[in-house]
Amino acid sequence: SQQGEEDPQALSIQEGENATMNCSYKTSINNLQWYRQNSGRGLVHLILIRSNEREKHSGRLRVTLDTSKKSSSLLITASRAADTASYFCATDEKTGGFKTIFGAGTRLFVKA
Amino acid sequence: NAGVMQNPRHLVRRRGQEARLRCSPMKGHSHVYWYRQLPEEGLKFMVYLQKENIIDESGMPKERFSAEFPKEGPSILRIQQVVRGDSAAYFCASSPRGGLDTGELFFGEGSRLTVL
């Protein structure tokens, strides 16, 4: 089952601009995570936000979580060409063994 | 401390052959997850294993696919009698915890299966 859905599917911006990606999910969660995937590579964990948190920062990343709307956003400030990648949100699905479910991702392209 | 190791990185099989993908989790991690990814798509959950146990295999096709995580050695995802539709990247992830507070997953670089 697909828990998180990212929006937009693709995003193209100029270097230095901010990039905002959104994620919506369907069921109650314990936490929400964001991952990054460079082309042809594995996923790398960026940040985790718990259900009782509303906002979290890590360097140029800012994540918000609105459990009433079942949505999260990832903001990358002052983007760089090296930020070009796919970004996925992931939530834990509390059925059976608490597996982590990923959305379809947002493909970000940062032009130099 | 080596990360999650997957091999082979690339595998080519003809229809009807078997594909065997291996994953060695990070040291100290006893929880392993397998995901499948088609080009330009997200990761689809397949199976979650803990040492010697399958915890959740709800994403695994009922036929031809199997997974194991023995007490010793890597986790193995086995696809029998492969078909063209099995062509995809298969990612393994591990974590030191499972259940309610699984937290961060550590991913390997994936195994790319091409079925001719």
Boltz contact constraints between the chains, C-beta under 6 A:
constraints:
  - contact:
      token1: [A, 42]
      token2: [B, 107]
      max_distance: 6.0
  - contact:
      token1: [A, 42]
      token2: [B, 108]
      max_distance: 6.0
  - contact:
      token1: [A, 42]
      token2: [B, 109]
      max_distance: 6.0
  - contact:
      token1: [A, 42]
      token2: [B, 110]
      max_distance: 6.0
  - contact:
      token1: [A, 43]
      token2: [B, 107]
      max_distance: 6.0
  - contact:
      token1: [A, 45]
      token2: [B, 104]
      max_distance: 6.0
  - contact:
      token1: [A, 96]
      token2: [B, 56]
      max_distance: 6.0
  - contact:
      token1: [A, 97]
      token2: [B, 48]
      max_distance: 6.0
  - contact:
      token1: [A, 97]
      token2: [B, 55]
      max_distance: 6.0
  - contact:
      token1: [A, 97]
      token2: [B, 56]
      max_distance: 6.0
  - contact:
      token1: [A, 98]
      token2: [B, 99]
      max_distance: 6.0
  - contact:
      token1: [A, 98]
      token2: [B, 102]
      max_distance: 6.0
  - contact:
      token1: [A, 99]
      token2: [B, 45]
      max_distance: 6.0
  - contact:
      token1: [A, 99]
      token2: [B, 48]
      max_distance: 6.0
  - contact:
      token1: [A, 99]
      token2: [B, 56]
      max_distance: 6.0
  - contact:
      token1: [A, 100]
      token2: [B, 105]
      max_distance: 6.0
  - contact:
      token1: [A, 101]
      token2: [B, 45]
      max_distance: 6.0
  - contact:
      token1: [A, 102]
      token2: [B, 42]
      max_distance: 6.0
  - contact:
      token1: [A, 102]
      token2: [B, 43]
      max_distance: 6.0
  - contact:
      token1: [A, 103]
      token2: [B, 42]
      max_distance: 6.0
  - contact:
      token1: [A, 104]
      token2: [B, 42]
      max_distance: 6.0
  - contact:
      token1: [A, 105]
      token2: [B, 42]
      max_distance: 6.0
